[in-house]
Amino acid sequence: MEYPRDFCEQLSSGNFGGYREESTRDGHLARTCKYFFIFGLLALGAVLPLAPSAFGQAQSTISCPAGHGYWDVLSVMMLDPGLASSYHMEGISGGVPSSYIYTVWDPGQSKVYYVKNPQGNPWDINLYDSNYIYQWITELGTFNGVNHWNDPTSCRKFNNGSQNGSSDHSMRWAARCAEPGGNNSAFWNGPPSIQPNNTNYYTYVGQQQESSAQNLDYSLLEVKPPGTIAITDHRAVPPRPFSITTLPLQYSYSCTVSGNANSCKFREVFEYGADTDVNPVDRVKHTYGWVRWRYYVNATGGKANLAPVWVLKNTSTSDHLMPGQISPNFQCF
């Protein structure tokens, strides 16, 4: 089901909604609104220890080196598998769904799907290896005047352009092991001339690749210090609200100067959630994956010699744990 998103501001650079879309002026990608947003574990070790026998628990995905304050970032980025088999995160506005985030982990292919609606259409598909998580696929919105938001045969794919076996592992999203705000938490991706990690991407329409690639210039990815958010668990009767820890991933892009965040034009903050203590409904610790998103524009236009002025343009929250799961409907290529 699709719900109107009339509250969301239409941006002047393309007036697109509910997806990332390139600007004909800048070639940037930004997730904005037109319809209601579908939108270590923690190697905190002692703070969030894992309970190996618990069903639906936070699940470790990697063994991070001790002594660095590392978190298992991939674990926090996913609704843990025991919950994800039957539940998803959802935003609710006026008593009706305003956003959906179904998480589907495919460890056999090292993929994580974030699905935006009950029809199974992905927001994003991330890849990972032993070192990094990579953004690989993101949805396509309006392209050449046609809205492809609900079209599973159209998308954008990050690929460094080298056409080898690892070229899809190019748009680094986060390190597998990182200390929020500290060790291993930040890096830059460059334009296509830089290999192997760059911001090059291809657009597919109706399963056909468009002829020319585009890019986001430089991008800066930062795992920031933890925060908190309230979520509501609908397994309880009545539904039970409580507070969880968030792991923010700050993504600044369309930057003209490497190493200079003043030169970035756009910023998105993705927040991923995990229990600070045990979940009060079932008394075990869970991860909840993507729970909140915010989009900012730099009012200076990315002038490298000026301090940035980040203006919040849109936000979306999926803070209700709800029953229901789907299979991804990905047919882009």
Secondary structure as UniProt FT lines:
FT   TURN            6..7
FT   TURN            12..14
FT   STRAND          20..22
FT   TURN            24..26
FT   STRAND          29..31
FT   TURN            43..46
FT   TURN            52..53
FT   TURN            55..56
FT   TURN            66..67
FT   STRAND          71..72
FT   HELIX           73..76
FT   HELIX           81..84
FT   TURN            85..86
FT   STRAND          87..93
FT   TURN            94..95
FT   STRAND          96..106
FT   TURN            107..110
FT   STRAND          111..115
FT   TURN            118..119
FT   STRAND          122..128
FT   STRAND          132..139
FT   STRAND          142..143
FT   TURN            144..145
FT   STRAND          146..147
FT   TURN            149..150
FT   TURN            152..153
FT   STRAND          155..158
FT   TURN            165..168
FT   STRAND          172..175
FT   STRAND          177..178
FT   TURN            180..181
FT   TURN            183..184
FT   STRAND          186..190
FT   TURN            192..193
FT   STRAND          201..205
FT   TURN            206..207
FT   STRAND          208..209
FT   STRAND          217..223
FT   STRAND          227..233
FT   TURN            234..235
FT   STRAND          240..255
FT   TURN            258..259
FT   HELIX           261..263
FT   STRAND          264..274
FT   TURN            280..282
FT   STRAND          287..298
FT   TURN            299..300
FT   TURN            304..305
FT   STRAND          310..317
FT   STRAND          320..323
//
